[in-house]
Amino acid sequence: MEPAIILIICIAVVVIALTGFSIYTAFGPPSVELTDQFEEHED
């Protein structure tokens, strides 16, 4: 395969992995530790 295709595939895999990790962090079990910054700083 051409190097450009390999580079595109690698970038796509990294982007998909980061998106999956972000969704897991936001909505999965680790989300219990997250705090809502807007609720903490209400005037």
MOBEL-V556210 format. One record per residue. N is the residue number from 1. PSI is psi in radians with two decimals (999 if undefined). Layout:
BEGIN
n = (N & N)
psi = (PSI & PSI)
END
This chain:
BEGIN
n = (1 & 2 & 3 & 4 & 5 & 6 & 7 & 8 & 9 & 10 & 11 & 12 & 13 & 14 & 15 & 16 & 17 & 18 & 19 & 20 & 21 & 22 & 23 & 24 & 25 & 26 & 27 & 28 & 29 & 30 & 31 & 32 & 33 & 34 & 35 & 36 & 37 & 38 & 39 & 40 & 41 & 42 & 43)
psi = (2.75 & 2.61 & -0.56 & -0.69 & -0.71 & -0.73 & -0.75 & -0.73 & -0.74 & -0.77 & -0.72 & -0.71 & -0.73 & -0.76 & -0.76 & -0.70 & -0.75 & -0.67 & -0.77 & -0.74 & -0.68 & -0.73 & -0.73 & -0.72 & -0.66 & -0.63 & -0.18 & -2.88 & -0.60 & -0.21 & -0.22 & -0.57 & -0.19 & 2.57 & 2.68 & 1.94 & -0.53 & -0.63 & -0.54 & -0.51 & 0.60 & 2.50 & 999)
END
